Amino acid sequence: MTYGSKTPDPGGYTYGGYSKMIVCDRNFVLRVPENLDLAGAAPLLCAGITTYSPLKHWGVKAGQTVGIIGLGG
């Protein structure tokens, strides 16, 4: 319901993304330091953590072989 969905406000629709606000659990939020380039940080937070998290969870060590398949946009 991110794109083209009705919102509770009269006549409101979503136009994609979360440009104004998003509500989420604080355990899943982090503050990007002001001196860090957002364009450089974005890949780390999206594909980077998506890839890193399962590697960490399953205890993958240096020298092991893994396969990563990316789907989505």
C-alpha positions, 0 to 999 in steps of 0.5 A, a space after each residue: 500500500 505504498 503506491 496509489 493507496 487511499 489514506 485516512 485523510 480526505 482525498 488522500 493517496 500515497 505517492 510512493 516512499 515515505 517522504 513525510 513520515 513513517 511509524 516503526 519500532 525504534 529497535 529498527 531505526 538508526 540515526 545516520 550521522 550528519 557527516 555521512 554522505 546519504 548516497 554512500 550510506 543507502 546501499 549499506 543500509 539496504 542491500 548491505 544489511 540484507 546481505 550481512 544479517 543472514 551471514 552473521 546469523 548463520 556464522 559464516 566465516 572467511 573462506 566459506 562459500 555462499 550464494 546470494 540472489 537478489 530479487 526486488 527493486 
